[in-house]
Structures are given as C-alpha cells and as structure tokens.
Amino acid sequence: MAPPPTSTISPIIITLVLKILMLVLLLASLVVLATDTATLSLSFYTTFVESKIHFDDVYTYRYVLASIIMGLVYSVLQTALSLYHIANGKRLILGDGAFLVDFYGDK
C-alpha cells in the first residue's frame, strides 16, 4: 500500500489565501451596497410618483455597512499578521494572545 500523499502547501499559506479572499469579497460587497439603488413606483388614481431609494435611506443597511467596514478592518489586520508570520517565521503576538484576537475578532 502506498503512503498517503504529503501536503506541499503550508497551512499558513492556505490561511493567507483565505484571508485575502475574505478581503476581496468584503470589498465587493461594500461596492455593491454603496452603489445599489432601487426605484419605487407608486400610482394614486391619476398621479404617478417615482422615487429612487439609496442604501442611506434604509436604517438596516447602515448597520450592514458598519459591519462590512469592521470586517474590512479585521481582515486587513489579520492579513498583515499572516504576512508577518510568513516573512519572519514567527508570530507577532506571542502566547495565547493571537488565539484570543482570532476568537474575539471572529465574534
């Protein structure tokens, strides 16, 4: 029986790629949210009213925008820490601090 194949890609590299993917997807969602508009059409008997709605007009979307910005900040921080780990071979935050940052940042 042949031995199992060994992985040549480091888990650190995989983590970095996933963090960059998260950053790109957050940026894409920010662009979609900020540029999205809807047209509301109402007609009353003989009057026809048309109104454009932007994401600022809906309070819930403001919270979504705030969570996207917090996710972007967290993603940039995590990407920088991963790049430091790859470049120097050691973590910037020693001990359990890095795990606590990851745990609370993901919350």
Residue pairs with C-beta under 8 A, 6 or more apart in sequence:
12 82
12 85
12 86
13 86
15 82
16 79
16 82
16 83
16 86
19 75
19 78
19 79
19 82
20 79
22 71
22 75
23 72
23 75
23 76
23 79
26 68
26 71
26 72
26 75
27 72
29 68
30 65
30 68
30 69
30 72
33 55
33 61
33 64
33 65
33 68
34 55
34 65
36 54
36 55
37 52
37 53
37 54
38 52
38 53
39 50
39 51
39 52
39 53
40 50
40 51
40 52
40 53
41 48
41 49
41 50
42 48
42 49
42 50
42 51
43 49
55 61
55 62
55 65
56 62
74 105
77 105
78 102
78 105
81 91
81 92
81 93
81 98
84 91
84 92
85 91
85 92
91 98
92 98
93 101
